[in-house]
Amino acid sequence: MRVQRVLMPDSEAESWSVLGDDHVPGAPIERYLAYLAWGEKSPNTVKAYAHDLKDWFVYLAGRGLDWQSVTLEDVTGFVGWLRLPPQARDGKVAVLPTADHHCAESNTLLIQQVLADSKWADRLTDADRRGLSPLFWTHGNPTAGSSWT
């Protein structure tokens, strides 16, 4: 998969698309990117979402998962996968991940965003909550002024 810049033929407005290995845009990704563009989001915002969605769908494809039936465990696995350097994500190269503090902040923010949706938060068991507490619950809300340095 790859992210491709596109220019709209009638207006020359810039947008972004995610092409599959067959060079065809993926329908669910395209619908969401079109929604963002229609909502007058910045092309840079659409580009960032395109890259993030490409990573998500690459992760799902590598594990034979359908995007419509992912579990909380799949989301957690994706967060761990994002911590790996890109060259190690296909499982062919053994690279030890670093403990970069920026990863902790962005992963905590990602988990907070996912759990803001009651659909996901309601699925947490007590064991899930205990597993998140070292990373998530004790670090506070980074947008509320916590120090991450």
N, C-alpha and C positions, 0 to 999 in steps of 0.2 A: 504494500500500500504506500501511497505517497500523497502529499498535499500539493495541490496545483492552484496557481493563481489563475483567475479567469476575469475577463472584461466583458461586461454586459454589452451586447451588440447595439442596442438602441441608445444607451446613455454613456458608454465607456466607463461606467462605474466599476470599481474594483471589488471583487469578492474572492472567495476561496472554495475549493472543492476537495474532496478526498476520493482518489481513484484507487480501485482495487487492483490486484495483480493483473486482471484482465483489462485494465485501463478504462473501466466503466465505473461511474460514480456509484457509491453505495446508497441505496434508497433511504434508509433511516437517517443516515448522516446528512444527506442532501436536504431532507425535509427540515431538519433542525437548523442547518446552516442558512437555508432560505428564510426560515422564521426569524433568525437573528438579523439577517440583511434587511428583511422587510420591516423589522422593528427599528430600523435606522441605527443599528449598532455600527461602531467604527470598523472599517476593514481590518484594523489590527486586532480587534476583539474577535471578529469572525475567524481570522487566521489562527489566533491562539486556540480557540475552540476546535478548529479543524485539526490542529496538531494533537490536541488532547484526545479528541474522538478517534483519530487514527491510532494513537497508542492503545486506547481502550479496545478497539476492534482487533488490533494485532494481537493483544494479549488474549482476548477471547478465542480467536482463531487458532492460536498456538496451543490452546487447551481443549479445543473442540467444543466450546461452549456457545450457546445461543444467547444473544443479547436480551431476548425477551424472558429468559428464565434464569437469570443469575441470582445467586444467593449472597447473603452478607459475607460468607466465607470467600466467595469469588472476589468481592470488592476488596476485602482485606488482603487477599493474595495479589491483587493488582497493585495495591499500595506498596507492598513489599517488592514487587517486580519493578516498580518505578524507581526504587532506591538503587537498583543495579545500574551500572554503566550500560549505555546502549549496546555496546559490543558483547555484553554478557547476557542479554535478555533472551537470546534464542536458545540458551542452554548449551551451546557448543564450546564456549570459552569459560573457564573457571576463573572468576575474578572476585576477590573479596570486596564487599561493599565498604565504603568509608562511613564514619560516624559524623558526617557533616551536620552541623547544627541547623543549617538552612533546610535540609531534608526533613528534620523533625518538625520544623515550623510548617512547611508546606503540606506535609502528610497530616499533621494535626488539623490544619485548616480543611483539608479534603474530607477527613473523617467527620469533622464538625458539620460541614455542608451536607454530607450524606445523611447524618443522623438528625439534621434539622427537619428532614422529611419523616413524618410519623410512620409512613409505610415501612421504613427501615428501622427506626428507633423502636417501634413496637415489637420487632422481631428479636431484639436482644434478650438473651437469657441472663440470669444472674452471673453465670460463668463468663459470658461475653463482656458484661460490665466490669467484672474483676480483671479480665484480660486487658481491657482498655485503660483501666485506671492508672497504671504507671505512665503511659504515654499521653493519654488524653485528659482525664479528669484532673490530675494534679498539676498540669502545666497551665491551667487557666485559659483565658480567652486572649490570644495574641492581639486581637484588635482592640482590646480594652486596656492596652498599655503595658502588658507583661514584657519583661525583657528577655530577648532570645539570643543575646550575645554572650 
